[in-house]
Amino acid sequence: MEPEAIETSGSSPVRLREALIKEYPEIQRLYSDRYLLDVLSVKGRTFEYACNEKLRKSLDWRRAFGIDRLCSRFRYDMQGGIFELLPATGNVDSQGAFTPSPALLELCKGGALRILPKRDQAGHIVLHAETQLIDWQAVGVEAGIQYHVLVIEAALKMMRSDNGQSPESMVLLVDTTGPMFARPPPIDALQSLVSLLQLAYPDRIHQICVGPVNFMVRGLYNIVARFLSSKSRQKIKLVSNRPKEGYLFGASDADRNHEAACPTEKEQRAKSHDVQNLQSAISETDMCPGKVILDSCDEDEDEDVSTNASETDISCPKAEGTRRVSFAAEGENSRGVNSWYWFMFQSCYLPSQDVESEWSEQGTS
């Protein structure tokens, strides 16, 4: 639906904005009518659920996490895919300027997660993650989550500059290339990342493409899937190749206002060849037990994810020390490296329901 076709019924973006603006005046700069319509338009979702469970919790989280303080210290370099540290101004709020940790500064210079210069063919911003570039055990969950927030906020800033004229959700390409038996992320990191996408940034992910898939990645997906709502799972696609290879991009942001003329016959043949290669690569994933079909995402009714991803804490920086914000019960603890590899093995050779049954029977430490 085009922005100019936004409805004016009882469940319109206008009503949603009015319900929140007194308590959260920042909604004016954070959420366009197009995004609010996206939140309202999910099949089976009521106005009250969109308002209170999606937006209100997201806005509460932003304040608790200190998004404005965090982002005020960094500027994203689109060309290099890294962040530049800005001078401390000290006037962001009563807590003063945010002081980044050495681990966060190191992540900001690494480019493990970056915004690609070209969007997809529908105009979605595309993020590219290289998982092997982040050692979660070394940097810690708090710095890792802060880094992901910085990148997502930089992407949202680009969306807002389009004034609702482009899609308000993004595509995430996750490149899992690296040593097969590298140390996996801790469970706390996985839970926090899932909560980040479902609770902190609801309806901001259009699609996640993960590859190349091996038995370790399949096992990791089975773990993460336990924290995901069904709608989120349906947005994930596992592929056998590196997801950036053969992905059909559109124009770059620099060229969005200067669209090219009709492609030549040679360009059309080349594009057709790329499509065939991509379809061939995707068809190879039919053997993957964790493959998820995307085109059924509108069939499921909306569900309360408070029993899934929100059952975790997200570390929130403060001027002194660290606070943790919990939206539900405490999350599950990591079961250790040995249990991790046992579970990865089981994930590859047992059906998903059997894996989850085994997990439940053994319990958590």
Buried (B, 14 or more C-beta within 10 A) or exposed (E): EEBEEBEEEEBBBBBBBEBBEEEBEBBEEBBBBBBBBBBBBBEEBEBEBBBEBBBBBBBBBBEBBBBBBBBBBBEBBBEEBBBEEEEBEEEBEEEEBBEBBEBBBBBBEBBBBBBBBBBBEEBBBBBBBBBEEBBBEEBBBBBBBBBBBBBBBBBBEBBBEBEBEBBBBBBBBBBBEEEEEEEBBBBBBBBBBBBBBBBBBBBBBBBBBBBBBBBBBBBBBBBBBBBBBBBBBBBBBBBBBBBBBBBEBBBEBEEBEEEEEEEEEEEEEEEEEBEEEBEEBBEEBEEBBBBBEEEEBEEBEBBEBBEBBBBBBBBBBEEEEEEEBEBBEEBBEBBEEEBBBBBBEBBBEBEBEEBBEBBEEEEEE
